[in-house]
C-alpha cells in the first residue's frame, strides 16, 4: 500500500473526534435551549434566528467586526495619553468604546439590508406563504439585529475590559514631583520625595505609586459628583437696587428700568464678583447629600480647576484648603497643595470630615502657605494670584459603586442606542430600496449625534424675534418695492426661520444620542447612574424606538411587496 494512502491511526483521530463530538453536543444542547424559549417557538423568533445566521454570513459584518477587533486589541500597544498609566488607560477606554459604539451603529444599518434583499429578490414570497404576519416578520428582523448587537457588543466590552487589565499590568506608572503634589523647593519636600521614590523603586508597595493611586481612586471606580450650594445673591442685589434708587442712579436713563430685570442683572453681577477669589481672600463652600461611610479609612475627593489669573512664574498654584466643620460633628483637616494651573486637580480627604447630616463645609484660602516664615526656614514669595471659580469648577466626589458596575450600565446605554438604530433601519429598508434606506438612516444617525451641537448653533444664528409671517410680509413688501438689499436680509432671516422650524420638528422625532453618551463619565470615574439607564430605555427604546418600529409595521402591512421600492 502507498504511504500516501495509508490509513490514519485511530489514536490520532481520537482527539479530533472528541472535539467534534463536544461541539456537536454543545450545538444540540444550545438548540434545545433555544427551542424552549420564545425564539424557538414563535414565528418572530424563527425570523430572528435566521437574521443572526444571515448576519454572520455577511462579508460586510465580518469586515466591521474585524475593524472593531483590531481597534480593541491593538490600541493598548499604541496609546500613550499624557505619558502616565492613568492617562493611557483613560485614552484606551475612550477611543475603544467610542469606536466600538460607532462601528456597531453603522453595522446595524447595514444588517437591515436583508429585508431589502428579500423584497427585491422575491424571497419574501416564500416567507409570507407561511403562517407568519408581516408585523411578526419585521419584529423578528429587529430582534435578530438586536441579539446580534447584544452578542458582539458584550464580546467587545469583554475584550476592552481584558485589554485594560493587560495595559494596567504591563505599563509602568510615571513618577515625577508633580505626580505626588510636591515641588522640590524645600528640604522637607526633597526628603519626602526621596522616601517615596525609594519605596517605588524597590517595589515594596505597588500602591505607593501616585500614578496607580490616581488610577484606582479616580478612574477604576464609580463616584457620585455633587456641586456646592451657591450662596443667595438676591438680597445683595435688592439692597444695591434700592440704594441706586435713593441715589437717583436711574433718573438719567431714557427708558424705564424694570425692577425684576435689573435685580436679575445685579444678581449675576454679584455672583460673578463672588467667583473671583483675590489674593489673601477666602471662600466657603457648602455641599449637601454627601452619602459616604464617614470612616477615617475611606476618602472623599474634591475636584477643582485651577483657572488662575496672574499665576506664578513656575505655573504652580499654592493655596490652603480646610475641610470639615467641628461644630457640625465633622473632623477638620487642612491641606496645602501645589497644583499646576489650568488643569483639573484632585484633593483626597478622609471621609469623616463629612458631618453626620451629610453636609460638608470646605474653606478655600487664596494664600501661599509656603511663604510663611514661621512655618518654613526658606519661605517662598507670596505670589499674588487670583482664582476664578467656574460653574462646574468645584465638585465633591465620593465612591458609590465599582468600575465593573459602571461598565455594565454603560453597556446598556450603548445597547439602547443600537436598539433605536435597528428600529430605524428596519423602518427604512421596509419602505425604500436599500441605497435610499441606507442614506436616510445615516442622515438620522448623524442628526442624532449632532443634535445638541446643531441646536446650539442655530440658536446663536437665529437672532430674530419677529414672527414668521411678519418676516414674510416684510420680505414681500421690500421685494415688490424694489429695495433688494433689505429684501435679501429679510430672505436670509426667513430662510433661517424655516430651517429652525424644520430642524425643530426633526429634533422632536430624532433622539439626542449625546444625552446618553456615558463614555466620558466612565473614563472620568464618575457614576453612570441607574436612573440614566432607565431614562434611556424609556426614551430611546419604549417611546421613540417603539414608535418607529410600530410605524414600520403599519406601513409595511399596507405595502404591496411585489412593488419595486424607490
C-alpha positions in Angstrom: 0.0 0.0 0.0 1.2 3.5 -0.9 2.4 5.6 2.1 0.2 8.5 1.0 -2.9 6.3 1.1 -2.0 4.6 4.4 -4.9 4.8 6.9 -4.5 7.3 9.7 -4.1 5.6 13.1 -7.2 5.7 15.2 -5.2 7.0 18.2 -4.5 10.3 16.3 -8.2 10.7 15.3 -9.5 10.3 18.9 -8.8 14.0 19.9 -10.4 15.3 16.7 -13.4 13.0 17.3 -13.6 14.2 20.9 -13.6 17.9 19.9 -16.1 17.3 17.1 -18.4 15.3 19.4 -18.2 18.0 22.1 -19.0 20.7 19.5 -22.0 18.8 18.2 -23.2 18.0 21.7 -22.9 21.7 22.6 -24.8 22.6 19.4 -27.6 20.2 20.2 -27.8 21.4 23.8 -27.9 25.0 22.6 -30.6 24.2 20.1 -32.7 22.5 22.8 -32.3 25.6 25.0 -33.3 27.9 22.1 -36.3 25.7 21.3 -37.5 26.0 24.8 -37.5 29.9 24.6 -39.9 32.1 22.6 -37.1 32.4 19.9 -37.7 28.7 19.0 -41.4 28.6 19.5 -42.7 31.7 17.7 -42.6 32.9 14.1 -40.8 36.1 15.1 -38.2 34.1 17.0 -37.5 31.9 13.9 -37.0 35.0 11.8 -34.7 36.5 14.4 -32.5 33.3 14.5 -32.4 33.3 10.7 -31.4 37.0 10.8 -28.5 36.2 13.2 -27.2 33.4 11.0 -27.5 35.6 7.9 -25.6 38.4 9.6 -22.8 36.1 10.4 -22.5 35.2 6.7 -22.4 38.8 5.5 -19.0 39.9 4.5 -19.6 43.5 5.5 -20.4 42.3 9.0 -17.1 40.4 9.2 -15.2 43.4 7.9 -16.7 45.6 10.7 -16.1 43.0 13.3 -12.5 42.7 12.2 -12.1 46.5 12.5 -13.5 46.5 16.0 -11.2 43.6 16.9 -8.2 45.4 15.5 -9.0 48.6 17.4 -9.8 47.0 20.7 -6.8 44.6 20.6 -4.2 46.9 19.1 -4.9 50.2 20.9 -3.2 49.1 24.2 0.1 48.9 22.3 -0.3 52.4 20.8 -2.0 54.7 23.3 0.2 57.0 25.4 -2.2 59.6 26.7 -0.2 62.1 28.8 2.6 59.6 29.4 1.1 58.3 32.7 -0.5 55.0 33.3 -3.8 56.7 34.2 -3.7 58.8 31.0 -3.0 55.7 28.9 -5.9 53.7 30.5 -8.3 56.7 30.0 -7.3 57.2 26.4 -7.7 53.5 25.7 -11.1 53.3 27.2 -12.3 56.5 25.5 -11.1 55.5 22.0 -12.0 51.8 22.1 -15.5 52.3 23.5 -16.3 55.3 21.2 -15.1 53.4 18.1 -17.0 50.2 19.2 -20.2 52.1 19.5 -19.8 54.0 16.2 -18.9 50.9 14.1 -21.7 48.8 15.6 -24.1 51.6 14.9 -23.0 51.6 11.2 -23.1 47.8 11.1 -26.7 47.9 12.5 -27.8 49.9 9.4 -26.0 47.5 7.1 -27.6 44.4 8.7 -31.0 45.6 7.8 -30.2 45.1 4.2 -31.5 41.6 4.4 -35.1 43.0 4.4 -34.5 44.9 1.2 -32.7 42.0 -0.5 -35.5 39.6 0.3 -38.0 42.0 -1.2 -36.0 42.7 -4.3 -35.1 39.1 -4.9 -38.7 37.9 -4.2 -37.5 35.7 -1.3 -40.2 37.3 0.8 -42.9 35.5 -1.3 -41.7 32.2 0.3 -41.7 33.7 3.8 -45.2 35.2 3.5 -46.6 31.9 2.1 -46.2 30.5 5.6 -48.4 31.4 8.5 -46.4 34.5 9.6 -47.8 38.0 9.8 -45.9 40.9 8.3 -45.5 42.5 11.7 -44.0 39.3 13.0 -41.6 39.4 10.1 -40.4 42.9 10.9 -40.3 42.2 14.6 -38.2 39.1 14.1 -35.8 41.1 11.9 -35.4 43.8 14.6 -35.0 41.1 17.3 -32.3 39.4 15.2 -30.4 42.6 14.8 -30.8 43.4 18.5 -29.5 39.9 19.5 -26.6 40.2 17.0 -25.6 43.6 18.6 -26.0 42.3 22.1 -23.7 39.4 21.5 -21.0 41.4 19.8 -21.3 44.5 22.0 -20.9 42.2 25.0 -17.9 40.5 23.4 -16.3 43.8 22.6 -16.8 45.1 26.1 -15.3 41.9 27.5 -12.2 42.4 25.2 -11.9 46.1 26.3 -12.0 45.1 29.9 -9.4 42.3 29.4 -7.1 44.6 27.4 -7.4 47.3 30.0 -6.3 44.8 32.7 -3.4 43.9 30.4 -2.4 47.5 30.0 -2.5 48.1 33.7 -0.3 45.1 34.3 2.3 45.8 31.7 2.7 49.6 31.5 4.8 51.2 34.3 3.4 54.3 36.1 5.0 57.6 35.6 6.6 59.2 38.6 7.6 62.8 39.0 7.4 65.6 41.5 4.1 66.9 40.3 2.5 63.4 40.4 2.7 63.4 44.2 1.8 67.1 44.6 5.4 68.2 45.6 7.7 70.8 44.1 11.2 70.2 45.5 11.8 73.7 46.7 12.4 72.9 50.3 14.4 70.4 52.3 11.3 68.8 53.7 9.8 68.3 50.2 13.0 66.8 48.9 13.2 64.3 51.8 9.6 63.2 51.3 10.1 62.9 47.6 13.3 60.8 48.1 11.5 58.4 50.5 8.5 58.0 48.1 10.7 57.2 45.1 12.7 54.8 47.2 9.5 52.9 48.0 8.5 52.8 44.3 11.9 51.7 43.0 12.2 48.8 45.5 8.5 47.9 44.7 7.8 47.3 48.4 4.3 48.7 47.9 2.8 48.9 44.4 0.0 51.1 45.8 2.6 53.7 46.9 2.8 54.8 43.2 0.9 58.1 42.9 0.1 57.2 39.3 -1.5 53.9 40.3 -3.3 55.5 43.3 -4.8 58.0 40.9 -5.9 55.3 38.5 -7.5 53.3 41.3 -9.2 56.2 43.0 -10.1 58.4 40.0 -10.8 56.0 37.1 -11.4 52.4 38.2 -14.3 53.5 40.4 -17.8 54.9 40.3 -18.1 58.2 42.0 -21.0 60.5 42.5 -20.3 64.1 41.9 -22.2 66.9 43.7 -21.9 70.7 43.3 -21.6 73.1 46.1 -24.6 75.2 47.1 -24.4 78.6 45.6 -25.0 81.5 48.0 -28.2 83.5 47.6 -27.2 86.8 46.0 -30.7 88.2 45.6 -30.7 90.1 48.9 -27.4 91.8 47.9 -28.9 92.7 44.5 -32.1 94.1 46.1 -30.1 96.2 48.5 -27.9 97.6 45.7 -31.0 98.3 43.7 -32.7 100.2 46.5 -29.5 102.2 47.1 -29.3 103.2 43.5 -32.9 104.3 43.6 -32.2 106.5 46.6 -29.2 108.0 44.9 -31.1 108.7 41.6 -28.9 106.4 39.5 -31.8 105.6 37.1 -33.1 109.1 36.7 -31.0 110.0 33.7 -31.9 106.7 31.8 -34.3 107.4 28.9 -36.1 104.0 29.1 -37.8 102.9 32.3 -35.9 100.3 34.3 -37.9 97.1 35.1 -37.2 96.1 38.7 -37.2 92.4 38.2 -34.9 92.6 35.2 -32.5 94.9 37.0 -32.4 92.8 40.1 -31.7 89.7 37.9 -28.8 91.6 36.3 -27.4 92.7 39.6 -27.6 89.2 41.0 -25.5 87.9 38.1 -23.0 90.7 38.8 -22.7 89.8 42.4 -22.3 86.1 41.5 -19.5 87.0 39.0 -17.7 89.0 41.7 -18.0 86.2 44.2 -16.5 83.7 41.7 -13.2 85.7 41.6 -11.1 85.0 44.7 -8.5 87.7 45.0 -5.1 87.3 46.8 -5.3 86.8 50.6 -9.1 86.3 50.2 -11.2 83.2 51.1 -14.4 81.4 50.1 -16.6 78.9 51.9 -18.4 76.1 50.0 -21.3 74.1 51.4 -22.0 70.6 50.0 -25.1 68.6 50.8 -26.1 64.9 50.5 -22.6 63.5 50.8 -23.7 59.9 51.4 -20.4 58.3 52.3 -19.3 56.0 55.1 -17.7 58.7 57.3 -14.8 56.5 58.1 -11.3 57.9 58.5 -10.0 54.9 56.5 -12.2 56.0 53.5 -11.8 59.1 51.4 -13.8 61.7 49.6 -12.4 63.8 46.8 -12.6 67.5 45.9 -12.2 68.2 42.2 -11.4 71.7 41.1 -10.0 73.5 38.1 -7.1 76.0 38.7 -8.3 78.9 36.5 -5.6 81.3 37.8 -5.1 84.9 36.8 -1.5 86.3 37.1 -0.1 83.0 38.1 3.4 82.4 39.5 6.4 82.1 37.1 6.6 78.3 37.7 2.9 77.9 36.8 2.2 76.3 40.2 -0.8 77.4 42.3 -0.4 77.3 46.1 -3.3 77.5 48.4 -4.9 76.3 51.7 -8.0 74.1 51.8 -9.7 73.4 55.1 -12.3 70.5 55.2 -14.9 69.8 57.9 -16.8 71.8 60.5 -16.3 70.5 64.1 -19.5 72.4 65.2 -21.5 70.1 62.9 -19.7 66.9 64.0 -17.1 66.7 61.2 -13.4 66.2 61.7 -11.3 69.2 60.5 -8.4 68.6 58.0 -6.1 71.1 56.4 -4.1 70.6 53.2 -1.7 72.8 51.4 -1.5 71.6 47.8 0.8 72.7 45.0 -1.0 72.3 41.7 -0.3 73.1 38.1 -2.5 75.9 36.7 -5.2 75.4 34.1 -5.9 71.8 35.0 -8.4 69.8 36.9 -6.9 68.7 40.3 -8.0 66.2 42.9 -7.6 66.6 46.7 -8.3 63.4 48.8 -9.5 63.9 52.3 -10.7 61.3 54.9 -14.4 61.0 54.7 -15.0 61.6 58.5 -14.8 65.3 57.6 -18.4 65.0 56.5 -20.9 65.9 59.1 -23.4 63.3 60.4 -26.2 65.1 58.5 -24.4 64.5 55.2 -23.1 68.1 54.8 -19.6 69.2 54.1 -18.0 72.6 54.7 -14.9 73.5 52.7 -13.0 76.7 53.1 -10.6 77.9 50.4 -7.9 80.4 51.3 -6.0 82.1 48.4 -2.7 82.4 50.2 0.7 80.8 49.7 1.4 78.9 53.0 4.9 78.2 51.9 5.6 82.0 52.2 5.1 81.9 55.9 8.5 82.4 57.6 7.0 80.9 60.8 6.4 77.6 59.1 9.4 77.4 56.7 13.1 78.3 57.1 13.4 79.3 53.5 10.0 80.9 52.6 8.7 81.4 49.1 7.4 84.6 47.6 3.8 85.4 48.3 2.6 85.2 44.6 -0.5 87.4 44.4 -2.8 85.1 42.3 -6.5 85.3 41.6 -8.6 82.2 41.2 -11.8 82.0 39.1 -14.4 79.6 40.3 -16.2 78.3 37.2 -19.7 76.9 37.2 -18.5 73.3 37.1 -15.1 74.1 38.6 -15.5 72.6 42.1 -17.2 69.2 42.8 -17.2 66.8 45.7 -16.9 63.2 44.7 -17.4 60.1 46.8 -17.5 56.4 45.9 -20.9 54.8 45.3 -20.0 51.7 43.2 -17.4 49.7 41.3 -15.9 50.2 37.9 -17.4 46.9 36.7 -20.9 48.1 37.6 -20.3 51.3 35.8 -19.1 49.4 32.7 -22.3 47.3 32.7 -24.5 50.3 32.9 -22.6 52.0 30.0 -23.1 48.8 28.0 -26.9 49.1 28.5 -26.8 52.8 27.4 -25.0 51.9 24.2 -27.3 49.0 23.6 -30.4 51.2 23.9 -29.0 53.4 21.1 -28.4 50.3 18.9 -31.9 49.2 19.5 -33.2 52.5 18.2 -30.9 52.4 15.2 -32.2 48.8 14.5 -35.8 50.0 14.5 -34.9 52.9 12.3 -33.1 50.7 9.8 -36.0 48.2 9.7 -38.4 51.1 9.0 -36.3 52.5 6.2 -35.5 49.2 4.5 -39.1 48.0 4.6 -40.2 51.1 2.7 -37.4 52.1 0.3 -34.7 50.4 -1.7 -31.5 49.8 0.2 -29.5 52.8 -1.2 -32.2 55.2 -0.2 -32.9 53.5 3.1 -29.1 53.5 3.9 -28.8 57.2 3.1 -31.8 58.1 5.2 -30.7 56.0 8.1 -27.2 57.6 8.1 -28.7 61.1 8.0 -30.8 60.4 11.1 -27.8 58.7 12.7 -25.7 61.9 12.1 -28.5 64.2 13.3 -28.9 62.1 16.5 -25.2 62.5 17.2 -25.0 66.2 16.3 -28.4 67.3 17.7 -27.1 69.2 20.7 -24.4 71.0 18.6 -26.8 71.9 15.8 -29.4 73.2 18.2 -26.9 75.4 20.0 -25.5 76.7 16.7 -29.0 77.5 15.3 -30.0 79.3 18.5 -26.9 81.5 18.1 -27.5 82.2 14.5 -31.2 83.0 14.9 -31.3 86.5 16.4 -34.7 87.5 15.0 -37.6 87.8 17.5 -40.3 88.7 14.9 -42.9 86.1 13.9 -42.5 84.2 10.7 -45.5 85.8 8.9 -44.2 89.2 9.9 -40.8 88.5 8.3 -42.6 87.0 5.2 -44.7 90.2 4.9 -41.6 92.4 5.2 -39.8 90.4 2.5 -42.6 90.6 0.0 -43.1 94.3 0.7 -39.4 95.1 0.2 -39.2 92.8 -2.8 -42.0 94.4 -4.7 -41.0 97.8 -3.5 -37.6 97.5 -5.2 -35.5 97.5 -2.1 -33.5 94.4 -2.9 -30.8 95.0 -0.2 -33.4 94.8 2.6 -35.3 92.1 0.8 -32.1 90.0 0.7 -31.6 90.4 4.5 -35.3 89.6 5.1 -35.0 86.5 2.9 -32.0 85.3 4.9 -34.0 85.8 8.1 -36.9 84.0 6.6 -34.8 81.1 5.4 -33.3 80.8 8.9 -36.8 80.7 10.5 -37.9 77.9 8.1 -34.7 76.0 8.8 -35.1 76.3 12.5 -38.7 75.2 12.2 -37.9 72.2 10.1 -35.0 71.0 12.3 -37.0 71.7 15.4 -39.7 69.3 14.1 -37.0 66.8 13.2 -35.4 67.0 16.7 -38.7 66.2 18.2 -38.5 62.8 16.5 -34.8 62.2 16.3 -33.2 61.4 19.8 -30.3 63.1 21.3 -27.5 60.4 21.5 -25.2 62.8 23.3 -27.6 63.0 26.2 -27.0 59.2 26.7 -23.2 59.1 26.0 -21.7 57.8 29.2 -18.2 57.1 27.9 -16.7 60.3 29.2 -18.5 59.8 32.5 -17.0 56.3 32.8 -13.5 57.5 31.8 -13.6 60.2 34.5 -14.5 57.7 37.1 -18.0 59.2 37.7 -21.1 57.2 38.2 -23.3 56.1 35.3 -26.5 56.1 37.2 -29.2 53.5 37.0 -31.7 56.4 36.6 -29.8 57.5 33.5 -30.0 53.9 32.1 -33.8 53.6 32.8 -34.4 57.1 31.3 -32.5 55.9 28.2 -34.5 52.7 28.0 -37.9 54.5 28.3 -37.0 57.3 25.8 -34.8 55.5 23.2 -36.5 52.1 23.2 -40.0 52.3 24.6 -41.1 55.7 23.2 -39.0 56.6 20.2 -37.9 53.2 19.1 -41.4 51.8 19.7 -43.0 54.5 17.6 -40.5 54.0 14.8 -40.9 50.2 14.8 -44.8 50.4 15.0 -44.8 52.9 12.1 -42.7 50.5 10.1 -45.1 47.6 10.8 -48.1 49.7 9.9 -46.7 51.0 6.6 -45.3 47.5 5.7 -48.7 46.0 6.3 -50.2 48.3 3.7 -47.4 47.9 1.2 -47.6 45.7 -1.8 -44.4 43.6 -1.5 -44.3 42.9 -5.2 -43.9 46.6 -6.0 -40.4 48.0 -6.7 -39.1 50.3 -4.0 -37.6 53.6 -4.9 
